Amino acid sequence: VSGRLGREIVPSIHKLRQVISIYVYCMDKKSNEQWSCEFAKVKAVVVELDELVSRIKTDHKIQKKVEEPLSISVLNTSIDTGKSTIGVNGEFVFSQVLIDCLLRLKSTQTDINELINCLENEYEGPLRAPAIDIHPNATWRPDGITVAGGNGKGNELNQLDNPHGLYVDDDQTIYIADYLNHRIVAWKYGATSGQVVAGGNGQGNGTNQLDRPHDVIVDKERDSLIISDAGNYRVVRWPRRNGASGETIISHIDCMGLTLDQTGSLYVSDFAEGKVLRYRIGDFGGTMVAGSVGIGHCIDQLYNPCYVFVDQDRSVYVSDSGNYRVMKWEEGAKEGIVVESGPEQINDFSKMHDRTGVVVDQLNTVYVADYYNHRIIRWPKGATQGSIIAGGNGRGKGSNQLFFPQGLSFDRYGNLYVADQGNFRVQKFNIKQMTN
């Protein structure tokens, strides 16, 4: 714009989002700089035509780069799975796309619900961890509620036989590895009996059979179950809805525990080989992320690793049952960190025996099943002493007792679920509300 016209037109066009740069071309540079300095989009006041042309050419080159198409995912928080908005200028890109593509567009309630579901799935915490922040001094009600089984040992739909691993879905449906019934059962919230969702066709190695399944998780992305089929030395994927048979995805592995991280990578423990392997999507072979070649007692070794948990930093926690400890392996580490340990002894919190289920909350507090002591122990980060949060009243079938606890899982509200193996049931311990 020219100097005289600029005084009139610049205030009107300055607010337009389509206008990026404004140049005032005039004869009196000084007087026009006085009023134009109030407008951020006025890049310069020029009196030479060559200077004006040069600046416009530079702007045009920048514009061409800006207008080049860029493939990104505003819902993806992982650098490893495509072009996310994490990284250089990520926050700026995210905010601009959010404004232009999400907030300015007209949307229906269906669109809103779909966006909420996408964000909930992307930003939810690790598998089996609570969705809420658990207070460091939180407590749980001492009397557990039987939410699955509890009708004695058996193979009826209201019974369990040595339940091991379990997973609690967002709607509080419990998926249970019903070990000696060679099946996976799902118990909906409030149900008095379960539904067989995998196996249940007798002990065997057929595609429709399982043999002593030890752990189970839900892969929401593929709407399937992933099962450690321990007796068949394999890991299988089974359709979550109306699945008549499963597909072997890992063979020749003595897998006792498994989990997924937020990128969809699968982590499995190898009980006999003393290691934890990670399988990224598309991988044909696993990468060792905990343990080393051969079992052992050193901090770079594991001895009969059982259940595994992966936090948001992709650190691996593993119940190193043969070494009576829980180990943490940070991503890329060559050795682990002992986060809880002690030789076999019955009544000392710092000397627990045979760890099984393990989960970790947002403060890196570790919750572990103390199998032979029939209790669940909480270990805050850096602690040398744990505290009982469930069980610990001797072996028994009372509501405040456990009998060989196995797998652990929180629901999204912070309630704790325990596979109470020796009592053939799953117990739910409700978290108490904190009061001021």
RODO-2510 file (C-alpha; in nm, 4 decimals, decimal comma):
residues 436
     n   res          X          Y          Z
     1     v     0,0000     0,0000     0,0000
     2     s     0,1057     0,3595    -0,0509
     3     g     0,1663     0,5868     0,2415
     4     r    -0,1579     0,7898     0,2242
     5     l    -0,3752     0,4880     0,1454
     6     g    -0,1992     0,2866     0,4119
     7     r    -0,3360     0,4975     0,6957
     8     e    -0,6879     0,4042     0,5839
     9     i    -0,6571     0,0447     0,4662
    10     v    -0,4042    -0,1119     0,7057
    11     p    -0,6329    -0,0937     1,0151
    12     s    -0,9047    -0,2696     0,8126
    13     i    -0,6975    -0,5548     0,6667
    14     h    -0,4610    -0,6108     0,9589
    15     k    -0,7032    -0,8468     1,1356
    16     l    -0,7602    -1,0676     0,8297
    17     r    -0,6010    -1,4102     0,8776
    18     q    -0,5266    -1,4303     0,5039
    19     v    -0,2962    -1,1269     0,5283
    20     i     0,0494    -1,2239     0,6521
    21     s     0,2759    -0,9333     0,5551
    22     i     0,2125    -0,5659     0,4762
    23     y     0,4633    -0,3216     0,3189
    24     v     0,4127     0,0546     0,3034
    25     y     0,5653     0,2048    -0,0129
    26     c     0,5970     0,5812     0,0174
    27     m     0,8056     0,8933    -0,0280
    28     d     0,8143     1,0001     0,3392
    29     k     0,9567     0,7068     0,5302
    30     k     0,9860     0,8719     0,8717
    31     s     0,6268     0,9932     0,9061
    32     n     0,4817     0,6641     0,7889
    33     e     0,6974     0,4630     1,0327
    34     q     0,5360     0,6530     1,3202
    35     w     0,1829     0,5248     1,2609
    36     s     0,2720     0,1843     1,1058
    37     c     0,4720     0,0672     1,4087
    38     e     0,1414    -0,0007     1,5837
    39     f     0,0638    -0,2860     1,3419
    40     a     0,2640    -0,6095     1,3795
    41     k     0,1994    -0,7261     1,0216
    42     v     0,3638    -0,4165     0,8726
    43     k     0,7050    -0,5639     0,7997
    44     a     0,8678    -0,2482     0,6608
    45     v     0,8229     0,1042     0,5267
    46     v     1,0246     0,1319     0,2037
    47     v     1,1041     0,4124    -0,0368
    48     e     1,3078     0,2148    -0,2903
    49     l     1,1256    -0,0028    -0,5430
    50     d     1,4116    -0,2560    -0,5613
    51     e     1,3976    -0,3095    -0,1849
    52     l     1,0232    -0,3650    -0,2011
    53     v     1,0563    -0,6225    -0,4822
    54     s     1,3348    -0,8033    -0,2952
    55     r     1,1273    -0,8330     0,0231
    56     i     0,8239    -0,9588    -0,1684
    57     k     1,0360    -1,2253    -0,3417
    58     t     1,1643    -1,3456    -0,0055
    59     d     0,8118    -1,3638     0,1322
    60     h     0,7000    -1,5578    -0,1743
    61     k     0,9681    -1,8242    -0,1175
    62     i     0,8560    -1,8629     0,2430
    63     q     0,4949    -1,8859     0,1308
    64     k     0,5760    -2,1708    -0,1103
    65     k     0,7371    -2,3670     0,1716
    66     v     0,4449    -2,3025     0,4027
    67     e     0,1959    -2,4189     0,1421
    68     e     0,3736    -2,7514     0,0836
    69     p     0,1502    -3,0347     0,2130
    70     l     0,2568    -3,1875     0,5458
    71     s     0,1284    -3,5190     0,6770
    72     i     0,0844    -3,5181     1,0533
    73     s    -0,1318    -3,6806     1,3179
    74     v    -0,2769    -3,4480     1,5792
    75     l    -0,3836    -3,7471     1,7886
    76     n    -0,0516    -3,9304     1,7934
    77     t     0,1856    -3,8806     2,0863
    78     s     0,4592    -4,1115     1,9601
    79     i     0,7513    -4,0127     1,7407
    80     d     0,7980    -4,3758     1,6349
    81     t     0,4609    -4,4195     1,4686
    82     g     0,4598    -4,1633     1,1909
    83     k     0,4603    -3,7850     1,1754
    84     s     0,3335    -3,6769     1,5132
    85     t     0,3203    -3,3268     1,6556
    86     i     0,6003    -3,4084     1,8981
    87     g     0,9458    -3,2722     1,8168
    88     v     1,0683    -2,9512     1,6594
    89     n     0,7939    -2,6833     1,6648
    90     g     0,5501    -2,9568     1,7654
    91     e     0,3494    -2,7457     2,0058
    92     f     0,3098    -2,4700     1,7466
    93     v     0,1970    -2,7119     1,4755
    94     f    -0,0450    -2,8806     1,7125
    95     s    -0,2027    -2,5519     1,8224
    96     q    -0,2440    -2,4229     1,4669
    97     v    -0,3973    -2,7471     1,3411
    98     l    -0,6223    -2,7595     1,6454
    99     i    -0,7531    -2,4095     1,5721
   100     d    -0,7896    -2,4486     1,1957
   101     c    -0,9053    -2,8089     1,1657
   102     l    -1,0907    -2,8834     1,4851
   103     l    -1,2232    -2,5708     1,6537
   104     r    -1,3337    -2,3770     1,3446
   105     l    -1,5072    -2,6674     1,1717
   106     k    -1,8731    -2,7324     1,2350
   107     s    -1,9199    -3,0622     1,4149
   108     t    -2,2000    -3,2984     1,5138
   109     q    -2,2295    -3,4850     1,8419
   110     t    -2,1040    -3,7971     1,6601
   111     d    -1,7888    -3,6089     1,5583
   112     i    -1,7375    -3,4910     1,9153
   113     n    -1,7791    -3,8420     2,0576
   114     e    -1,5373    -3,9840     1,8020
   115     l    -1,2748    -3,7228     1,8904
   116     i    -1,3189    -3,7905     2,2621
   117     n    -1,2762    -4,1654     2,2072
   118     c    -0,9630    -4,1110     1,9979
   119     l    -0,8092    -3,8853     2,2597
   120     e    -0,9013    -4,1190     2,5451
   121     n    -0,7338    -4,4106     2,3689
   122     e    -0,4239    -4,2081     2,2775
   123     y    -0,3666    -4,0422     2,6117
   124     e    -0,4739    -4,3202     2,8467
   125     g    -0,2106    -4,4542     3,0812
   126     p    -0,0256    -4,7857     3,0665
   127     l    -0,2158    -5,1149     3,0646
   128     r    -0,3453    -5,2170     3,4076
   129     a    -0,2543    -4,8771     3,5584
   130     p    -0,5213    -4,6472     3,7074
   131     a    -0,6461    -4,3546     3,4986
   132     i    -0,6566    -4,1331     3,8068
   133     d    -0,3661    -4,0010     4,0130
   134     i    -0,3405    -4,2126     4,3267
   135     h    -0,2459    -4,0152     4,6383
   136     p     0,0763    -4,1413     4,8045
   137     n    -0,1186    -4,2060     5,1263
   138     a    -0,4221    -4,3636     4,9614
   139     t    -0,5718    -4,6729     5,1232
   140     w    -0,8058    -4,9459     5,0065
   141     r    -1,0918    -5,1071     5,1919
   142     p    -0,9582    -5,4164     5,3730
   143     d    -1,2546    -5,6364     5,2791
   144     g    -1,2471    -5,7374     4,9175
   145     i    -1,5526    -5,7969     4,7018
   146     t    -1,5671    -6,1152     4,4938
   147     v    -1,6315    -6,0015     4,1363
   148     a    -1,5567    -6,3288     3,9534
   149     g    -1,5652    -6,6917     4,0642
   150     g    -1,5899    -6,7571     4,4342
   151     n    -1,8084    -7,0636     4,3865
   152     g    -1,5408    -7,3211     4,4439
   153     k    -1,3066    -7,4904     4,2006
   154     g    -1,4745    -7,5955     3,8774
   155     n    -1,5365    -7,5371     3,5100
   156     e    -1,8898    -7,3982     3,5177
   157     l    -1,9383    -7,0414     3,3944
   158     n    -1,9691    -6,9152     3,7527
   159     q    -1,6459    -7,0880     3,8562
   160     l    -1,2715    -7,0541     3,8056
   161     d    -0,9820    -7,2969     3,8422
   162     n    -0,6542    -7,1352     3,9481
   163     p    -0,6952    -6,7907     3,7861
   164     h    -0,3641    -6,6265     3,6949
   165     g    -0,3319    -6,3058     3,4904
   166     l    -0,6188    -6,0613     3,4460
   167     y    -0,7032    -5,7374     3,2710
   168     v    -0,9764    -5,4851     3,3571
   169     d    -1,1256    -5,2916     3,0656
   170     d    -1,2609    -4,9346     3,0764
   171     d    -1,6161    -5,0599     3,1332
   172     q    -1,4886    -5,2764     3,4239
   173     t    -1,5212    -5,5993     3,2287
   174     i    -1,2611    -5,8393     3,3702
   175     y    -1,0707    -6,0706     3,1360
   176     i    -0,9233    -6,3644     3,3275
   177     a    -0,6693    -6,6296     3,2321
   178     d    -0,8568    -6,9301     3,3780
   179     y    -0,5411    -7,1386     3,4012
   180     l    -0,6560    -7,4965     3,4647
   181     n    -0,9795    -7,4564     3,2703
   182     h    -0,7655    -7,3718     2,9643
   183     r    -0,9767    -7,0733     2,8700
   184     i    -1,0135    -6,6958     2,8878
   185     v    -1,3336    -6,5743     3,0500
   186     a    -1,4859    -6,2272     3,0528
   187     w    -1,6916    -6,1139     3,3518
   188     k    -1,8964    -5,8029     3,2883
   189     y    -1,9518    -5,5514     3,5659
   190     g    -2,1985    -5,6932     3,8181
   191     a    -2,2272    -6,0315     3,6429
   192     t    -2,2712    -6,3545     3,8418
   193     s    -2,1138    -6,5688     3,5707
   194     g    -1,8558    -6,5300     3,3000
   195     q    -1,8461    -6,5777     2,9258
   196     v    -1,5829    -6,7875     2,7507
   197     v    -1,4097    -6,5619     2,4977
   198     a    -1,1111    -6,7825     2,4062
   199     g    -1,0352    -7,1514     2,4403
   200     g    -1,2752    -7,3556     2,6462
   201     n    -1,2493    -7,6511     2,4109
   202     g    -1,0389    -7,8684     2,6358
   203     q    -0,6643    -7,8709     2,6931
   204     g    -0,4767    -7,8898     2,3647
   205     n    -0,2692    -7,7218     2,0953
   206     g    -0,5354    -7,6698     1,8314
   207     t    -0,6152    -7,3247     1,6959
   208     n    -0,9369    -7,3282     1,9020
   209     q    -0,7664    -7,4552     2,2178
   210     l    -0,5433    -7,3276     2,4963
   211     d    -0,3167    -7,5066     2,7420
   212     r    -0,2762    -7,3388     3,0823
   213     p    -0,3017    -6,9745     2,9716
   214     h    -0,1047    -6,7575     3,2131
   215     d    -0,1879    -6,3985     3,1153
   216     v    -0,4220    -6,1980     2,8924
   217     i    -0,4517    -5,8378     2,7716
   218     v    -0,6806    -5,6488     2,5340
   219     d    -0,5423    -5,4883     2,2176
   220     k    -0,8017    -5,2174     2,1565
   221     e    -0,6451    -5,1079     1,8289
   222     r    -0,7112    -5,4493     1,6740
   223     d    -1,0092    -5,5377     1,8951
   224     s    -0,8447    -5,8612     2,0003
   225     l    -0,7080    -6,0517     2,2975
   226     i    -0,3402    -6,1387     2,3308
   227     i    -0,2832    -6,4501     2,5395
   228     s     0,0258    -6,6146     2,6843
   229     d    -0,0617    -6,9773     2,6067
   230     a     0,2021    -7,1093     2,8442
   231     g     0,1426    -7,4827     2,8066
   232     n     0,1796    -7,4559     2,4295
   233     y     0,4865    -7,2279     2,4505
   234     r     0,3238    -6,9679     2,2302
   235     v     0,1539    -6,6286     2,2303
   236     v    -0,1766    -6,6134     2,0449
   237     r    -0,4025    -6,3367     1,9204
   238     w    -0,7739    -6,4065     1,9489
   239     p    -1,0611    -6,1943     1,8138
   240     r    -1,2356    -6,0301     2,1070
   241     r    -1,5847    -6,0700     1,9615
   242     n    -1,7168    -6,4056     1,8419
   243     g    -1,3702    -6,5514     1,7956
   244     a    -1,3775    -6,9256     1,7277
   245     s    -1,0012    -6,9670     1,7053
   246     g    -0,6744    -6,7839     1,7601
   247     e    -0,3636    -6,7100     1,5589
   248     t    -0,0130    -6,7846     1,6861
   249     i     0,1945    -6,4644     1,6737
   250     i     0,4998    -6,5835     1,8726
   251     s     0,6185    -6,9457     1,8907
   252     h     0,8672    -7,1360     2,1071
   253     i     0,8540    -6,9042     2,4069
   254     d     0,7910    -6,9795     2,7730
   255     c     0,5790    -6,6684     2,8221
   256     m     0,4264    -6,5999     3,1630
   257     g     0,3388    -6,2303     3,1316
   258     l     0,2731    -5,9765     2,8587
   259     t     0,1703    -5,6164     2,8023
   260     l     0,1488    -5,3427     2,5368
   261     d     0,2998    -4,9957     2,5404
   262     q     0,1261    -4,6891     2,3998
   263     t     0,2796    -4,7360     2,0541
   264     g     0,1347    -5,0855     2,0234
   265     s     0,4617    -5,2706     2,0859
   266     l     0,4153    -5,6043     2,2610
   267     y     0,6332    -5,7032     2,5587
   268     v     0,6570    -6,0681     2,6673
   269     s     0,8515    -6,2390     2,9448
   270     d     1,0464    -6,5553     2,8713
   271     f     1,0383    -6,7494     3,1991
   272     a     1,2929    -7,0164     3,1040
   273     e     1,5399    -6,7893     2,9219
   274     g     1,5378    -6,5109     3,1810
   275     k     1,4523    -6,2135     2,9593
   276     v     1,1802    -5,9786     2,8373
   277     l     1,1368    -5,9255     2,4628
   278     r     0,9720    -5,6381     2,2776
   279     y     0,7962    -5,6914     1,9449
   280     r     0,7234    -5,3729     1,7536
   281     i     0,4441    -5,3710     1,4978
   282     g     0,5711    -5,5497     1,1875
   283     d     0,8690    -5,7111     1,3629
   284     f     0,9370    -6,0774     1,2947
   285     g     1,1858    -6,1096     1,5787
   286     g     1,1845    -5,9654     1,9257
   287     t     1,4372    -5,7269     2,0822
   288     m     1,5618    -5,8024     2,4323
   289     v     1,4741    -5,5111     2,6629
   290     a     1,5388    -5,6730     3,0020
   291     g     1,7714    -5,9510     3,1115
   292     s     2,0645    -6,0928     2,9191
   293     v     2,1818    -6,4171     2,7674
   294     g     2,1178    -6,6811     3,0315
   295     i     1,9481    -6,6682     3,3698
   296     g     2,1275    -6,5369     3,6764
   297     h     2,1268    -6,3223     3,9880
   298     c     2,3246    -6,0142     3,8751
   299     i     2,1559    -5,6793     3,8018
   300     d     2,1886    -5,7421     3,4285
   301     q     2,0146    -6,0796     3,4600
   302     l     1,6756    -6,2233     3,5440
   303     y     1,5771    -6,5596     3,6905
   304     n     1,2273    -6,6803     3,5991
   305     p     1,0697    -6,3443     3,5050
   306     c     0,6954    -6,3588     3,5365
   307     y     0,4611    -6,0595     3,4957
   308     v     0,5654    -5,7392     3,3141
   309     f     0,4521    -5,3772     3,3211
   310     v     0,5613    -5,0897     3,0918
   311     d     0,5201    -4,7257     3,1966
   312     q     0,4767    -4,4157     2,9796
   313     d     0,8564    -4,3757     2,9506
   314     r     0,8771    -4,7347     2,8204
   315     s     1,0604    -4,8498     3,1287
   316     v     0,9989    -5,2196     3,1884
   317     y     0,9082    -5,3485     3,5342
   318     v     0,9314    -5,7241     3,5761
   319     s     0,8556    -5,9537     3,8677
   320     d     1,1861    -6,1435     3,8820
   321     s     1,0320    -6,4278     4,0790
   322     g     1,3381    -6,6555     4,1008
   323     n     1,5438    -6,3708     4,2482
   324     y     1,2686    -6,2570     4,4881
   325     r     1,2712    -5,9017     4,3527
   326     v     1,1095    -5,6549     4,1141
   327     m     1,3412    -5,5011     3,8533
   328     k     1,3079    -5,1837     3,6485
   329     w     1,4818    -5,1593     3,3115
   330     e     1,4812    -4,8145     3,1580
   331     e     1,4550    -4,7964     2,7794
   332     g     1,7899    -4,8840     2,6220
   333     a     1,9533    -4,9830     2,9546
   334     k     2,2030    -5,2693     2,9730
   335     e     2,1223    -5,3485     3,3341
   336     g     1,8262    -5,3157     3,5634
   337     i     1,7482    -5,1251     3,8813
   338     v     1,6239    -5,3155     4,1839
   339     v     1,3048    -5,1428     4,2980
   340     e     1,2095    -5,4069     4,5556
   341     s     1,4047    -5,7071     4,6847
   342     g     1,4824    -5,9407     4,9719
   343     p     1,5497    -6,3125     5,0350
   344     e     1,2724    -6,5472     5,1368
   345     q     1,1249    -6,4639     5,4759
   346     i     0,7625    -6,4603     5,5770
   347     n     0,6941    -6,1591     5,7962
   348     d     0,9355    -5,8874     5,6833
   349     f     0,8144    -5,6337     5,4250
   350     s     1,1691    -5,5895     5,2960
   351     k     1,2135    -5,9652     5,2576
   352     m     0,9298    -6,0867     5,0431
   353     h     0,9025    -6,4222     4,8731
   354     d     0,8187    -6,4941     4,5109
   355     r     0,6748    -6,1927     4,3330
   356     t     0,3955    -6,2422     4,0858
   357     g     0,1685    -5,9616     3,9597
   358     v     0,3148    -5,6106     3,9342
   359     v     0,1691    -5,2699     3,8406
   360     v     0,3050    -4,9158     3,8751
   361     d     0,1192    -4,5857     3,9209
   362     q     0,1930    -4,2311     3,8035
   363     l     0,4298    -4,1648     4,0980
   364     n     0,6326    -4,4784     4,0198
   365     t     0,4888    -4,6507     4,3241
   366     v     0,5157    -5,0259     4,2694
   367     y     0,2348    -5,2622     4,3677
   368     v     0,3359    -5,6263     4,3820
   369     a     0,1697    -5,9560     4,4705
   370     d     0,3626    -6,1359     4,7460
   371     y     0,2590    -6,4872     4,6487
   372     y     0,3536    -6,7048     4,9472
   373     n     0,2772    -6,4344     5,2030
   374     h    -0,0769    -6,3939     5,0623
   375     r    -0,0752    -6,0153     5,0449
   376     i    -0,0341    -5,7145     4,8144
   377     i     0,2470    -5,4727     4,9010
   378     r     0,2945    -5,1096     4,7977
   379     w     0,6496    -4,9814     4,7510
   380     p     0,6869    -4,6039     4,6993
   381     k     0,9747    -4,4949     4,4795
   382     g     1,3052    -4,5192     4,6680
   383     a     1,1498    -4,6894     4,9703
   384     t     1,3275    -4,9577     5,1752
   385     q     1,0045    -5,0647     5,3420
   386     g     0,6733    -5,1605     5,1916
   387     s     0,3213    -5,1525     5,3329
   388     i     0,0323    -5,3952     5,3044
   389     i    -0,2650    -5,2660     5,1066
   390     a    -0,4612    -5,5931     5,0699
   391     g    -0,4525    -5,9312     5,2389
   392     g    -0,1793    -5,9967     5,4929
   393     n    -0,4160    -6,1673     5,7354
   394     g    -0,2882    -6,5169     5,6795
   395     r    -0,3881    -6,7629     5,4140
   396     g    -0,7628    -6,8018     5,3913
   397     k    -1,0878    -6,7404     5,2106
   398     g    -1,2192    -6,4504     5,4185
   399     s    -1,2970    -6,1196     5,2472
   400     n    -0,9825    -5,9702     5,4046
   401     q    -0,7641    -6,2669     5,3098
   402     l    -0,5884    -6,3979     5,0006
   403     f    -0,4543    -6,7401     4,9034
   404     f    -0,1643    -6,7310     4,6552
   405     p    -0,2371    -6,3984     4,4765
   406     q    -0,1341    -6,3895     4,1115
   407     g    -0,2135    -6,1154     3,8581
   408     l    -0,2939    -5,7554     3,9502
   409     s    -0,4805    -5,4809     3,7692
   410     f    -0,6306    -5,1435     3,8529
   411     d    -0,9467    -5,0148     3,6931
   412     r    -0,9588    -4,6550     3,5725
   413     y    -1,0903    -4,5395     3,9121
   414     g    -0,8017    -4,6762     4,1188
   415     n    -0,9777    -4,9881     4,2498
   416     l    -0,7456    -5,2886     4,2763
   417     y    -0,8271    -5,6331     4,1311
   418     v    -0,6412    -5,9467     4,2435
   419     a    -0,6478    -6,2930     4,0894
   420     d    -0,6858    -6,4935     4,4121
   421     q    -0,5575    -6,8216     4,2730
   422     g    -0,6008    -7,0537     4,5714
   423     n    -0,9537    -6,9301     4,6406
   424     f    -1,0586    -6,9647     4,2741
   425     r    -1,1858    -6,6076     4,2582
   426     v    -1,1054    -6,2475     4,1680
   427     q    -1,1176    -5,9937     4,4520
   428     k    -1,1811    -5,6218     4,4095
   429     f    -1,0484    -5,3839     4,6731
   430     n    -1,2167    -5,0438     4,6479
   431     i    -1,0006    -4,7383     4,6971
   432     k    -1,1033    -4,5147     4,9862
   433     q    -1,1839    -4,1529     4,9095
   434     m    -0,9283    -3,9127     5,0528
   435     t    -1,0677    -3,6547     5,2967
   436     n    -0,9103    -3,3277     5,4073
***
